[in-house]
């Protein structure tokens, strides 16, 4: 794999810990879990082999264990393992309230004469480092500089920054090639875009896609059962998957006196012509297997609805149904997501949210959209002139949901009518004074 710019810091760290120029301590700074996991695995493989890991690996937390005890552990040689590795989380505790002069004095004293058979890894995952360092949050930048001022003289710094989208796409394609799987470029881009370049999610969905396309197909086994007057043919899966389709013929008589089983080998044109594995990930595979990719199509649908583009909205609806495993049977699930999206837009509109970063303050945990959809959803919410339009959309979705649960003759017709109603400019309605005003609402 060619070196990628987003992986440069971790690549340098992995090479350095395996060389004589290893430093006594490092600061893993940033909240990119995928890169942290990559560094941790490299440290364990190089410095803490499995046979001595129980005695050489220490996972410590500054919120529970003081820095004085941690430094004492690092300074004390172990009788059971030749090397000590200490992962120290919650580095932000050192930079809380108070001067912490004694703590930093102890750190300076240790690093003036460190134990050469110990490695301390401070984990500063409370900072978020963007792909472009110039866009780092001002508060995170201040914290970053303070850590550098206090630990920079003794520790190496490994920046676990967000991975660039282009680097993530290259990682997907090259990693797939190394495992003899072809990953189409448009499929890789869709995977990265749908997951917001979150490498931990990308790696997880990547493994799922490779399993999906690499699963061997099963050849079919044809069983012909011939009875006295009523022969029948049935198909069933073979016990052992082979390139040649097995045909088993069983002949029996009414009295059961004669039974013969003959196993023959024959090749069927349709079975032998198809490969057992596809070993290729296409855009359709990503849209089928990755939930976020399905959600992307849904947000494109709500975008067309908010723009009152009825033609595009209907095309997106059909594409969404064709990409679903259940087709029209998955309609209720799509209605749930539509209702959820309109509820999110209603809250965004009521709270007058303009910045995607403010969404996490108004939407609670479990009710938030994927990161890639935040900005688009704000734009869509602003296209609605009033709260009444959004509540109307929610009522229309609720009515369609009731129709679908009432076993309609044509589910597709219900969905198409819903999309047309949602994409149409609402007409002003006047209500006459009535005692049933609540029911009319």
C-alpha positions as a Markdown table, in Angstrom:
| # | Residue | x | y | z |
|---|---|---|---|---|
| 1 | Unk | 0.0 | 0.0 | 0.0 |
| 2 | Unk | 1.3 | 3.4 | -0.9 |
| 3 | Unk | 1.9 | 5.8 | 2.1 |
| 4 | Unk | -1.1 | 8.0 | 2.7 |
| 5 | Unk | -0.8 | 11.5 | 4.1 |
| 6 | Unk | -3.4 | 10.9 | 6.8 |
| 7 | Unk | -1.6 | 7.9 | 8.1 |
| 8 | Unk | 1.9 | 9.5 | 8.0 |
| 9 | Unk | 2.0 | 10.2 | 11.8 |
| 10 | Unk | 1.0 | 6.7 | 12.8 |
| 11 | Unk | 3.3 | 5.1 | 10.2 |
| 12 | Unk | 6.3 | 7.1 | 11.6 |
| 13 | Unk | 5.3 | 6.0 | 15.2 |
| 14 | Unk | 5.0 | 2.3 | 14.2 |
| 15 | Unk | 8.4 | 2.4 | 12.5 |
| 16 | Unk | 10.0 | 4.3 | 15.5 |
| 17 | Unk | 8.9 | 1.9 | 18.2 |
| 18 | Unk | 10.6 | -1.0 | 16.3 |
| 19 | Unk | 13.9 | 0.9 | 16.1 |
| 20 | Unk | 16.6 | 1.8 | 18.6 |
| 21 | Unk | 15.5 | 5.5 | 18.5 |
| 22 | Unk | 12.3 | 4.8 | 20.5 |
| 23 | Unk | 11.4 | 7.5 | 23.0 |
| 24 | Unk | 10.6 | 6.8 | 26.6 |
| 25 | Unk | 7.0 | 8.2 | 26.2 |
| 26 | Unk | 4.5 | 9.3 | 23.5 |
| 27 | Unk | 1.4 | 11.3 | 23.5 |
| 28 | Unk | -1.4 | 9.8 | 21.3 |
| 29 | Unk | -3.3 | 13.0 | 20.7 |
| 30 | Unk | -6.7 | 13.0 | 18.9 |
| 31 | Unk | -10.0 | 11.1 | 19.0 |
| 32 | Unk | -9.6 | 9.0 | 15.8 |
| 33 | Unk | -10.3 | 5.6 | 17.2 |
| 34 | Unk | -9.2 | 3.7 | 14.1 |
| 35 | Unk | -5.7 | 5.2 | 14.2 |
| 36 | Unk | -5.4 | 4.7 | 17.9 |
| 37 | Unk | -6.3 | 1.1 | 17.5 |
| 38 | Unk | -3.7 | 0.8 | 14.8 |
| 39 | Unk | -1.0 | 2.2 | 17.1 |
| 40 | Unk | -2.0 | 0.1 | 20.0 |
| 41 | Unk | -1.9 | -3.1 | 18.0 |
| 42 | Unk | 1.6 | -2.2 | 16.7 |
| 43 | Unk | 2.8 | -1.5 | 20.2 |
| 44 | Unk | 1.5 | -4.8 | 21.6 |
| 45 | Unk | 2.9 | -6.8 | 18.6 |
| 46 | Unk | 6.3 | -5.2 | 19.0 |
| 47 | Unk | 6.8 | -4.7 | 22.7 |
| 48 | Unk | 4.3 | -6.9 | 24.5 |
| 49 | Unk | 4.1 | -10.4 | 23.0 |
| 50 | Unk | 1.2 | -12.5 | 24.1 |
| 51 | Unk | 3.2 | -14.9 | 26.3 |
| 52 | Unk | 4.2 | -12.0 | 28.6 |
| 53 | Unk | 1.3 | -9.6 | 28.0 |
| 54 | Unk | -0.3 | -10.3 | 31.4 |
| 55 | Unk | 2.8 | -9.0 | 33.1 |
| 56 | Unk | 4.0 | -6.3 | 30.7 |
| 57 | Unk | 0.8 | -4.4 | 29.7 |
| 58 | Unk | -0.8 | -1.9 | 32.1 |
| 59 | Unk | -4.0 | 0.0 | 31.2 |
| 60 | Unk | -4.2 | 2.9 | 33.6 |
| 61 | Unk | -6.6 | 5.9 | 34.1 |
| 62 | Unk | -5.4 | 9.1 | 35.6 |
| 63 | Unk | -8.9 | 9.6 | 37.0 |
| 64 | Unk | -8.4 | 6.5 | 39.1 |
| 65 | Unk | -4.6 | 6.2 | 39.5 |
| 66 | Unk | -2.4 | 9.1 | 40.4 |
| 67 | Unk | 0.6 | 10.2 | 38.2 |
| 68 | Unk | 3.0 | 9.4 | 41.1 |
| 69 | Unk | 1.9 | 5.7 | 41.2 |
| 70 | Unk | 2.1 | 5.5 | 37.4 |
| 71 | Unk | 5.6 | 6.9 | 37.3 |
| 72 | Unk | 6.6 | 4.5 | 40.1 |
| 73 | Unk | 5.3 | 1.5 | 38.1 |
| 74 | Unk | 7.3 | 2.7 | 35.1 |
| 75 | Unk | 10.4 | 3.1 | 37.1 |
| 76 | Unk | 10.2 | -0.3 | 38.8 |
| 77 | Unk | 11.5 | -3.2 | 36.6 |
| 78 | Unk | 9.4 | -6.3 | 36.3 |
| 79 | Unk | 10.7 | -9.8 | 37.2 |
| 80 | Unk | 8.2 | -11.5 | 34.9 |
| 81 | Unk | 8.6 | -9.4 | 31.7 |
| 82 | Unk | 11.6 | -7.7 | 30.1 |
| 83 | Unk | 9.6 | -4.7 | 29.0 |
| 84 | Unk | 6.7 | -2.6 | 30.4 |
| 85 | Unk | 4.0 | -0.8 | 28.4 |
| 86 | Unk | 1.7 | 1.6 | 30.2 |
| 87 | Unk | -1.3 | 3.1 | 28.4 |
| 88 | Unk | -2.4 | 6.1 | 30.5 |
| 89 | Unk | -5.9 | 7.5 | 29.6 |
| 90 | Unk | -7.6 | 10.7 | 30.7 |
| 91 | Unk | -4.6 | 12.9 | 30.2 |
| 92 | Unk | -6.9 | 15.9 | 30.6 |
| 93 | Unk | -6.9 | 15.2 | 34.4 |
| 94 | Unk | -3.4 | 16.7 | 34.5 |
| 95 | Unk | -4.7 | 19.9 | 33.0 |
| 96 | Unk | -7.7 | 20.4 | 35.3 |
| 97 | Unk | -8.1 | 22.9 | 38.0 |
| 98 | Unk | -5.0 | 23.8 | 40.0 |
| 99 | Unk | -1.4 | 24.4 | 39.1 |
| 100 | Unk | -0.3 | 20.7 | 39.4 |
| 101 | Unk | 3.3 | 21.8 | 40.0 |
| 102 | Unk | 4.1 | 18.7 | 42.0 |
| 103 | Unk | 2.8 | 16.4 | 39.3 |
| 104 | Unk | 4.7 | 18.1 | 36.5 |
| 105 | Unk | 7.8 | 18.2 | 38.7 |
| 106 | Unk | 7.6 | 14.4 | 39.1 |
| 107 | Unk | 7.2 | 13.9 | 35.4 |
| 108 | Unk | 10.3 | 16.0 | 34.7 |
| 109 | Unk | 12.3 | 14.1 | 37.3 |
| 110 | Unk | 11.3 | 10.8 | 35.8 |
| 111 | Unk | 12.1 | 11.7 | 32.2 |
| 112 | Unk | 15.5 | 13.0 | 33.2 |
| 113 | Unk | 16.4 | 9.4 | 34.0 |
| 114 | Unk | 13.7 | 7.2 | 32.5 |
| 115 | Unk | 13.6 | 3.4 | 32.7 |
| 116 | Unk | 14.9 | 2.2 | 29.3 |
| 117 | Unk | 12.7 | -1.0 | 29.6 |
| 118 | Unk | 9.4 | 0.9 | 29.9 |
| 119 | Unk | 7.2 | 2.9 | 27.5 |
| 120 | Unk | 4.5 | 5.3 | 28.6 |
| 121 | Unk | 1.8 | 6.2 | 26.2 |
| 122 | Unk | -0.4 | 9.1 | 27.3 |
| 123 | Unk | -3.8 | 9.1 | 25.5 |
| 124 | Unk | -5.3 | 12.6 | 24.9 |
| 125 | Unk | -8.5 | 11.6 | 23.2 |
| 126 | Unk | -10.4 | 14.6 | 24.5 |
| 127 | Unk | -9.1 | 16.7 | 21.6 |
| 128 | Unk | -10.5 | 16.6 | 18.1 |
| 129 | Unk | -8.0 | 17.1 | 15.4 |
| 130 | Unk | -9.6 | 17.8 | 11.9 |
| 131 | Unk | -8.0 | 16.8 | 8.7 |
| 132 | Unk | -7.0 | 20.4 | 8.1 |
| 133 | Unk | -5.2 | 21.7 | 11.2 |
| 134 | Unk | -6.1 | 25.3 | 10.4 |
| 135 | Unk | -9.8 | 24.4 | 11.1 |
| 136 | Unk | -9.1 | 23.1 | 14.6 |
| 137 | Unk | -11.4 | 24.4 | 17.3 |
| 138 | Unk | -9.8 | 27.3 | 19.3 |
| 139 | Unk | -10.3 | 25.6 | 22.6 |
| 140 | Unk | -8.8 | 22.3 | 21.3 |
| 141 | Unk | -5.9 | 24.3 | 19.9 |
| 142 | Unk | -5.1 | 25.9 | 23.3 |
| 143 | Unk | -5.2 | 22.5 | 25.0 |
| 144 | Unk | -2.9 | 21.1 | 22.3 |
| 145 | Unk | -0.4 | 23.8 | 22.8 |
| 146 | Unk | -0.4 | 23.4 | 26.6 |
| 147 | Unk | 0.3 | 19.7 | 26.3 |
| 148 | Unk | 3.1 | 20.4 | 23.9 |
| 149 | Unk | 4.6 | 23.0 | 26.3 |
| 150 | Unk | 4.6 | 20.6 | 29.2 |
| 151 | Unk | 5.4 | 17.2 | 27.6 |
| 152 | Unk | 6.9 | 18.1 | 24.3 |
| 153 | Unk | 10.5 | 18.1 | 25.6 |
| 154 | Unk | 10.3 | 14.4 | 26.7 |
| 155 | Unk | 7.5 | 12.8 | 24.6 |
| 156 | Unk | 7.0 | 12.1 | 21.0 |
| 157 | Unk | 3.6 | 13.3 | 19.6 |
| 158 | Unk | 1.4 | 11.1 | 17.4 |
| 159 | Unk | -1.5 | 13.1 | 15.9 |
| 160 | Unk | -4.6 | 11.0 | 15.5 |
| 161 | Unk | -6.3 | 13.4 | 13.1 |
| 162 | Unk | -9.4 | 12.8 | 11.1 |
| 163 | Unk | -8.6 | 10.8 | 7.9 |
| 164 | Unk | -9.0 | 12.7 | 4.6 |
| 165 | Unk | -11.8 | 11.4 | 2.4 |
| 166 | Unk | -9.4 | 10.7 | -0.5 |
| 167 | Unk | -7.0 | 8.8 | 1.7 |
| 168 | Unk | -9.9 | 6.8 | 3.1 |
| 169 | Unk | -11.0 | 5.9 | -0.4 |
| 170 | Unk | -7.5 | 4.8 | -1.3 |
| 171 | Unk | -7.3 | 2.7 | 1.9 |
| 172 | Unk | -10.5 | 0.9 | 1.0 |
| 173 | Unk | -9.4 | 0.1 | -2.6 |
| 174 | Unk | -5.8 | -0.9 | -1.8 |
| 175 | Unk | -6.8 | -3.0 | 1.3 |
| 176 | Unk | -9.3 | -4.8 | -0.8 |
| 177 | Unk | -6.8 | -5.5 | -3.6 |
| 178 | Unk | -4.4 | -6.9 | -1.0 |
| 179 | Unk | -7.1 | -9.4 | -0.1 |
| 180 | Unk | -7.8 | -10.3 | -3.8 |
| 181 | Unk | -11.1 | -8.4 | -3.9 |
| 182 | Unk | -11.9 | -5.7 | -6.5 |
| 183 | Unk | -13.5 | -2.7 | -4.9 |
| 184 | Unk | -15.1 | -0.3 | -7.5 |
| 185 | Unk | -14.0 | 3.3 | -7.1 |
| 186 | Unk | -17.6 | 4.6 | -7.1 |
| 187 | Unk | -18.5 | 2.0 | -4.4 |
| 188 | Unk | -15.5 | 3.1 | -2.3 |
| 189 | Unk | -16.5 | 6.7 | -2.5 |
| 190 | Unk | -20.1 | 6.0 | -1.6 |
| 191 | Unk | -18.9 | 4.0 | 1.4 |
| 192 | Unk | -16.7 | 6.8 | 2.6 |
| 193 | Unk | -19.2 | 9.5 | 2.0 |
| 194 | Unk | -22.1 | 7.6 | 3.6 |
| 195 | Unk | -20.1 | 7.1 | 6.8 |
| 196 | Unk | -18.6 | 10.6 | 7.0 |
| 197 | Unk | -15.0 | 9.4 | 6.6 |
| 198 | Unk | -15.3 | 7.7 | 10.1 |
| 199 | Unk | -12.5 | 5.1 | 9.7 |
| 200 | Unk | -13.7 | 2.9 | 12.5 |
| 201 | Unk | -17.2 | 2.6 | 10.8 |
| 202 | Unk | -15.6 | 2.3 | 7.4 |
| 203 | Unk | -13.3 | -0.6 | 8.5 |
| 204 | Unk | -16.3 | -2.4 | 10.1 |
| 205 | Unk | -18.5 | -2.1 | 7.1 |
| 206 | Unk | -15.6 | -2.9 | 4.8 |
| 207 | Unk | -15.2 | -6.3 | 6.5 |
| 208 | Unk | -18.9 | -6.9 | 6.2 |
| 209 | Unk | -18.8 | -6.2 | 2.5 |
| 210 | Unk | -15.8 | -8.4 | 1.8 |
| 211 | Unk | -17.6 | -11.3 | 3.6 |
| 212 | Unk | -20.7 | -10.6 | 1.5 |
| 213 | Unk | -19.0 | -10.8 | -1.9 |
| 214 | Unk | -16.5 | -13.5 | -0.9 |
| 215 | Unk | -19.1 | -16.0 | 0.4 |
| 216 | Unk | -19.0 | -19.1 | -1.8 |
| 217 | Unk | -22.2 | -19.8 | -3.7 |
| 218 | Unk | -23.8 | -23.2 | -3.3 |
| 219 | Unk | -24.4 | -25.5 | -6.3 |
| 220 | Unk | -27.8 | -27.0 | -6.5 |
| 221 | Unk | -28.6 | -30.6 | -6.1 |
| 222 | Unk | -31.4 | -32.2 | -8.1 |
| 223 | Unk | -33.2 | -35.1 | -6.6 |
| 224 | Unk | -35.6 | -37.1 | -8.8 |
| 225 | Unk | -38.0 | -39.3 | -6.9 |
| 226 | Unk | -39.9 | -41.8 | -9.1 |
| 227 | Unk | -42.7 | -43.7 | -7.5 |
| 228 | Unk | -45.1 | -46.1 | -9.2 |
| 229 | Unk | -47.5 | -43.7 | -10.8 |
| 230 | Unk | -46.5 | -40.3 | -9.5 |
| 231 | Unk | -42.9 | -39.3 | -10.2 |
| 232 | Unk | -41.7 | -35.9 | -8.9 |
| 233 | Unk | -38.6 | -33.7 | -9.1 |
| 234 | Unk | -37.3 | -31.6 | -6.3 |
| 235 | Unk | -34.2 | -29.5 | -5.6 |
| 236 | Unk | -32.3 | -29.2 | -2.5 |
| 237 | Unk | -28.9 | -27.8 | -1.4 |
| 238 | Unk | -26.0 | -30.3 | -1.6 |
| 239 | Unk | -24.1 | -31.2 | 1.5 |
| 240 | Unk | -20.7 | -30.5 | -0.1 |
| 241 | Unk | -20.3 | -27.6 | -2.4 |
| 242 | Unk | -18.5 | -28.6 | -5.7 |
| 243 | Unk | -17.9 | -27.2 | -9.1 |
| 244 | Unk | -19.9 | -30.1 | -10.6 |
| 245 | Unk | -23.6 | -30.4 | -9.8 |
| 246 | Unk | -24.6 | -33.7 | -8.3 |
| 247 | Unk | -27.7 | -35.4 | -9.6 |
| 248 | Unk | -29.1 | -38.1 | -7.4 |
| 249 | Unk | -31.7 | -40.4 | -8.8 |
| 250 | Unk | -33.8 | -42.5 | -6.4 |
| 251 | Unk | -36.1 | -45.1 | -7.8 |
| 252 | Unk | -38.6 | -46.9 | -5.6 |
| 253 | Unk | -41.6 | -49.1 | -6.1 |
| 254 | Unk | -44.9 | -49.2 | -4.2 |
| 255 | Unk | -44.0 | -52.3 | -2.3 |
| 256 | Unk | -40.6 | -51.0 | -1.4 |
| 257 | Unk | -38.9 | -54.2 | -2.6 |
| 258 | Unk | -36.6 | -52.4 | -4.9 |
| 259 | Unk | -34.7 | -49.2 | -4.2 |
| 260 | Unk | -31.7 | -48.0 | -6.1 |
| 261 | Unk | -29.7 | -44.9 | -5.7 |
| 262 | Unk | -27.4 | -43.9 | -8.4 |
| 263 | Unk | -25.0 | -40.9 | -8.0 |
| 264 | Unk | -23.9 | -39.4 | -11.2 |
| 265 | Unk | -21.9 | -36.3 | -12.1 |
| 266 | Unk | -23.2 | -33.9 | -14.7 |
| 267 | Unk | -22.6 | -30.3 | -15.4 |
| 268 | Unk | -25.5 | -28.0 | -15.9 |
| 269 | Unk | -24.8 | -25.0 | -18.2 |
| 270 | Unk | -26.3 | -22.5 | -15.7 |
| 271 | Unk | -24.5 | -23.8 | -12.7 |
| 272 | Unk | -21.1 | -24.4 | -14.1 |
| 273 | Unk | -20.9 | -21.1 | -15.9 |
| 274 | Unk | -21.3 | -19.0 | -12.8 |
| 275 | Unk | -18.3 | -18.5 | -10.4 |
| 276 | Unk | -18.7 | -19.5 | -6.8 |
| 277 | Unk | -17.5 | -16.1 | -5.5 |
| 278 | Unk | -17.9 | -12.7 | -7.0 |
| 279 | Unk | -14.9 | -11.1 | -5.3 |
| 280 | Unk | -16.0 | -7.6 | -6.4 |
| 281 | Unk | -17.8 | -4.9 | -4.4 |
| 282 | Unk | -20.0 | -2.7 | -6.5 |
| 283 | Unk | -22.0 | 0.4 | -5.8 |
| 284 | Unk | -25.2 | -1.7 | -5.5 |
| 285 | Unk | -23.5 | -3.9 | -2.8 |
| 286 | Unk | -22.7 | -0.8 | -0.7 |
| 287 | Unk | -26.3 | 0.5 | -1.1 |
| 288 | Unk | -27.7 | -2.9 | -0.1 |
| 289 | Unk | -25.4 | -3.7 | 2.9 |
| 290 | Unk | -24.5 | -0.4 | 4.4 |
| 291 | Unk | -27.4 | 1.3 | 6.4 |
| 292 | Unk | -25.9 | 4.7 | 6.1 |
| 293 | Unk | -25.9 | 4.4 | 2.3 |
| 294 | Unk | -29.6 | 3.7 | 2.4 |
| 295 | Unk | -30.1 | 6.7 | 4.7 |
| 296 | Unk | -28.2 | 8.8 | 2.2 |
| 297 | Unk | -30.8 | 7.8 | -0.5 |
| 298 | Unk | -33.5 | 8.8 | 2.0 |
| 299 | Unk | -32.0 | 12.2 | 2.6 |
| 300 | Unk | -31.8 | 12.7 | -1.2 |
| 301 | Unk | -35.5 | 11.9 | -1.3 |
| 302 | Unk | -36.4 | 14.5 | 1.4 |
| 303 | Unk | -34.2 | 17.0 | -0.5 |
| 304 | Unk | -36.3 | 16.5 | -3.6 |
| 305 | Unk | -39.5 | 16.8 | -1.6 |
| 306 | Unk | -38.4 | 20.0 | 0.1 |
| 307 | Unk | -37.5 | 21.4 | -3.4 |
| 308 | Unk | -41.0 | 20.4 | -4.7 |
| 309 | Unk | -39.3 | 18.3 | -7.4 |
| 310 | Unk | -42.0 | 15.7 | -7.9 |
| 311 | Unk | -40.3 | 13.9 | -10.8 |
| 312 | Unk | -37.0 | 13.5 | -9.0 |
| 313 | Unk | -38.8 | 12.5 | -5.8 |
| 314 | Unk | -40.7 | 9.7 | -7.5 |
| 315 | Unk | -37.5 | 8.4 | -9.2 |
| 316 | Unk | -35.7 | 8.4 | -5.9 |
| 317 | Unk | -38.6 | 6.5 | -4.3 |
| 318 | Unk | -38.4 | 3.8 | -6.9 |
| 319 | Unk | -34.6 | 3.6 | -6.5 |
| 320 | Unk | -35.0 | 3.3 | -2.7 |
| 321 | Unk | -37.5 | 0.5 | -3.0 |
| 322 | Unk | -35.4 | -1.4 | -5.6 |
| 323 | Unk | -32.3 | -1.1 | -3.4 |
| 324 | Unk | -34.2 | -2.5 | -0.3 |
| 325 | Unk | -34.1 | -6.2 | 0.4 |
| 326 | Unk | -37.8 | -6.3 | 1.0 |
| 327 | Unk | -38.9 | -4.0 | -1.8 |
| 328 | Unk | -42.4 | -2.8 | -1.2 |
| 329 | Unk | -42.6 | -4.9 | 1.9 |
| 330 | Unk | -40.0 | -2.5 | 3.5 |
| 331 | Unk | -42.3 | 0.4 | 3.0 |
| 332 | Unk | -43.2 | 0.8 | 6.7 |
| 333 | Unk | -39.6 | 1.1 | 7.5 |
| 334 | Unk | -39.1 | 3.9 | 5.0 |
| 335 | Unk | -42.1 | 5.7 | 6.4 |
| 336 | Unk | -40.6 | 5.5 | 9.8 |
| 337 | Unk | -37.4 | 7.1 | 8.5 |
| 338 | Unk | -39.4 | 9.8 | 6.7 |
| 339 | Unk | -41.4 | 10.7 | 9.8 |
| 340 | Unk | -38.2 | 10.7 | 11.9 |
| 341 | Unk | -36.5 | 13.1 | 9.3 |
| 342 | Unk | -39.4 | 15.5 | 9.3 |
| 343 | Unk | -39.5 | 15.5 | 13.1 |
| 344 | Unk | -35.8 | 16.4 | 13.1 |
| 345 | Unk | -36.4 | 19.2 | 10.6 |
| 346 | Unk | -39.3 | 20.5 | 12.8 |
| 347 | Unk | -37.0 | 20.7 | 15.8 |
| 348 | Unk | -34.2 | 22.3 | 13.7 |
| 349 | Unk | -36.7 | 24.9 | 12.4 |
| 350 | Unk | -38.2 | 25.7 | 15.8 |
| 351 | Unk | -34.7 | 26.1 | 17.4 |
| 352 | Unk | -33.5 | 28.1 | 14.4 |
| 353 | Unk | -30.4 | 26.0 | 14.0 |
| 354 | Unk | -28.0 | 27.5 | 11.4 |
| 355 | Unk | -24.7 | 25.7 | 12.2 |
| 356 | Unk | -24.3 | 21.9 | 11.9 |
| 357 | Unk | -22.3 | 21.9 | 15.2 |
| 358 | Unk | -25.3 | 23.2 | 17.1 |
| 359 | Unk | -27.5 | 20.2 | 16.0 |
| 360 | Unk | -25.9 | 18.1 | 18.7 |
| 361 | Unk | -27.3 | 20.5 | 21.3 |
| 362 | Unk | -30.9 | 20.4 | 20.2 |
| 363 | Unk | -31.2 | 16.8 | 19.1 |
| 364 | Unk | -30.8 | 14.2 | 21.9 |
| 365 | Unk | -28.7 | 11.0 | 21.8 |
| 366 | Unk | -30.4 | 8.4 | 19.6 |
| 367 | Unk | -32.4 | 10.9 | 17.6 |
| 368 | Unk | -29.5 | 12.5 | 15.7 |
| 369 | Unk | -28.8 | 12.1 | 12.0 |
| 370 | Unk | -25.4 | 10.8 | 10.5 |
| 371 | Unk | -22.7 | 13.5 | 10.4 |
| 372 | Unk | -22.8 | 13.7 | 6.6 |
| 373 | Unk | -26.5 | 14.7 | 6.6 |
| 374 | Unk | -26.4 | 17.5 | 9.2 |
| 375 | Unk | -25.7 | 20.4 | 6.8 |
| 376 | Unk | -28.2 | 19.1 | 4.2 |
| 377 | Unk | -30.9 | 18.6 | 6.7 |
| 378 | Unk | -30.5 | 22.2 | 7.9 |
| 379 | Unk | -30.9 | 23.5 | 4.3 |
| 380 | Unk | -34.0 | 21.3 | 3.8 |
| 381 | Unk | -35.6 | 22.6 | 7.1 |
| 382 | Unk | -35.1 | 26.2 | 6.0 |
| 383 | Unk | -37.0 | 25.6 | 2.8 |
| 384 | Unk | -40.2 | 25.2 | 4.8 |
| 385 | Unk | -41.8 | 28.5 | 5.5 |
| 386 | Unk | -43.6 | 27.6 | 8.7 |
| 387 | Unk | -44.1 | 25.0 | 11.4 |
| 388 | Unk | -47.5 | 24.2 | 9.8 |
| 389 | Unk | -45.9 | 22.8 | 6.6 |
| 390 | Unk | -43.7 | 20.4 | 8.6 |
| 391 | Unk | -46.5 | 19.2 | 10.8 |
| 392 | Unk | -48.6 | 18.7 | 7.7 |
| 393 | Unk | -45.8 | 16.5 | 6.3 |
| 394 | Unk | -45.8 | 14.4 | 9.5 |
| 395 | Unk | -49.6 | 14.0 | 9.3 |
| 396 | Unk | -49.4 | 12.8 | 5.7 |
| 397 | Unk | -46.8 | 10.2 | 6.6 |
| 398 | Unk | -48.9 | 9.1 | 9.5 |
| 399 | Unk | -51.9 | 8.7 | 7.2 |
| 400 | Unk | -49.9 | 6.7 | 4.7 |
| 401 | Unk | -48.6 | 4.5 | 7.5 |
| 402 | Unk | -52.2 | 3.7 | 8.6 |
| 403 | Unk | -53.1 | 2.8 | 5.0 |
| 404 | Unk | -50.1 | 0.5 | 4.7 |
| 405 | Unk | -51.0 | -1.3 | 7.9 |
| 406 | Unk | -54.6 | -1.8 | 6.6 |
| 407 | Unk | -53.4 | -4.1 | 3.8 |
| 408 | Unk | -54.0 | -2.0 | 0.8 |
| 409 | Unk | -54.3 | -3.5 | -2.7 |
| 410 | Unk | -51.2 | -1.7 | -3.9 |
| 411 | Unk | -48.5 | -0.5 | -1.5 |
| 412 | Unk | -46.6 | 1.3 | -4.3 |
| 413 | Unk | -49.6 | 3.4 | -5.1 |
| 414 | Unk | -49.9 | 4.5 | -1.4 |
| 415 | Unk | -46.2 | 5.5 | -1.4 |
| 416 | Unk | -46.4 | 7.3 | -4.7 |
| 417 | Unk | -49.4 | 9.3 | -3.6 |
| 418 | Unk | -47.6 | 10.2 | -0.4 |
| 419 | Unk | -44.6 | 11.5 | -2.3 |
| 420 | Unk | -46.8 | 13.5 | -4.6 |
| 421 | Unk | -48.7 | 15.1 | -1.7 |
| 422 | Unk | -45.4 | 15.9 | 0.2 |
| 423 | Unk | -43.9 | 17.5 | -3.0 |
| 424 | Unk | -46.9 | 19.6 | -3.6 |
| 425 | Unk | -47.2 | 23.2 | -2.3 |
| 426 | Unk | -49.9 | 23.1 | 0.5 |
| 427 | Unk | -53.1 | 25.0 | -0.3 |
| 428 | Unk | -54.5 | 27.3 | 2.4 |
| 429 | Unk | -57.6 | 25.8 | 4.0 |
| 430 | Unk | -60.2 | 27.6 | 6.0 |
| 431 | Unk | -62.1 | 25.9 | 8.8 |
| 432 | Unk | -65.6 | 26.9 | 9.6 |
| 433 | Unk | -66.4 | 27.2 | 13.4 |
| 434 | Unk | -67.2 | 23.8 | 14.6 |
| 435 | Unk | -67.4 | 21.8 | 17.8 |
| 436 | Unk | -65.2 | 19.2 | 16.3 |
| 437 | Unk | -62.2 | 21.5 | 15.7 |
| 438 | Unk | -59.8 | 19.2 | 17.5 |
| 439 | Unk | -60.8 | 16.2 | 15.3 |
| 440 | Unk | -60.3 | 18.3 | 12.2 |
| 441 | Unk | -56.8 | 19.1 | 13.3 |
